[in-house]
């Protein structure tokens, strides 16, 4: 199965949240490498690399509140792309605002998760993301 070694791209500007996610993935003994983009611009810098054949991620975990280019703009670019729109995108954000949730789904997000603040809850979220997107879900090549 291809997804066992496909990376997971985390798009997150908060260093504490990046650290939390890295620790949660390590604790889950995830085999997928975790790539980190610290703002929307860094996230979109992957697009030409994927177009030229670098391994696409099994899933992209996307924060909405990002510097330079916000998460919804990143989502719009990815989901508007003929090939990359197949990459599952999970919004992982602190925003419970209805307009953010609606905007994300209108743009084609695969899942919208409000960040739990507590580590144990976050571990549950990571395990479920891994189980679903990296084990159960079948990706198109």
Residue pairs with C-beta under 8 A, 6 or more apart in sequence:
2 139
2 141
3 32
3 58
3 133
3 134
3 135
3 137
3 139
4 31
4 32
4 134
5 31
5 32
5 33
5 55
6 32
6 55
6 56
6 57
6 58
6 134
6 139
7 32
7 33
7 34
7 35
7 55
7 57
7 58
8 25
8 30
8 32
8 33
8 34
8 35
8 57
8 58
8 59
8 60
8 61
8 133
8 134
9 35
9 36
9 37
9 43
9 46
9 57
9 59
9 60
9 61
10 18
10 21
10 34
10 35
10 36
10 37
10 61
11 36
11 37
11 39
11 40
11 42
11 43
11 60
11 61
11 62
11 63
11 66
11 71
11 74
12 18
12 21
12 36
12 37
12 38
12 61
12 63
12 66
12 92
13 38
13 39
13 63
13 65
13 66
13 67
14 63
17 63
17 115
18 36
18 38
20 119
20 122
21 34
21 61
21 122
21 126
22 34
22 36
23 119
24 119
24 122
24 123
24 125
24 126
25 32
25 34
25 126
25 130
27 123
28 123
28 126
28 127
28 130
30 126
30 130
30 134
32 58
32 130
32 134
35 46
35 57
37 43
37 45
37 46
39 66
39 67
39 68
39 69
40 66
40 67
40 68
40 69
40 70
40 71
40 73
40 74
41 68
41 69
43 60
43 62
43 66
43 69
43 74
44 69
44 74
44 77
46 54
47 77
47 78
47 81
47 84
50 56
50 83
50 84
51 83
51 84
56 84
56 87
57 87
58 88
58 133
58 134
58 139
59 87
59 88
59 89
59 90
59 129
59 133
59 134
60 78
60 87
60 88
60 89
60 90
61 90
61 92
61 129
62 71
62 74
62 75
62 89
62 90
62 91
62 92
62 93
62 109
63 71
63 91
63 92
63 93
64 70
64 71
64 72
64 91
64 93
64 95
64 100
64 104
65 71
65 93
65 94
65 95
66 74
71 91
71 93
72 100
72 103
72 104
72 107
75 89
75 91
75 104
75 107
75 108
75 109
76 107
78 84
78 85
78 87
78 89
79 85
79 89
79 107
79 108
79 109
85 108
86 139
86 140
88 110
88 111
88 133
88 137
88 139
89 108
89 109
89 110
89 111
90 109
90 110
90 111
90 112
90 113
90 129
90 133
91 104
91 109
91 111
91 112
91 113
92 113
92 115
92 125
93 100
93 112
93 113
93 114
93 115
94 114
94 115
95 101
95 114
96 114
101 112
104 112
105 112
113 125
113 129
115 122
115 125
116 122
116 124
116 125
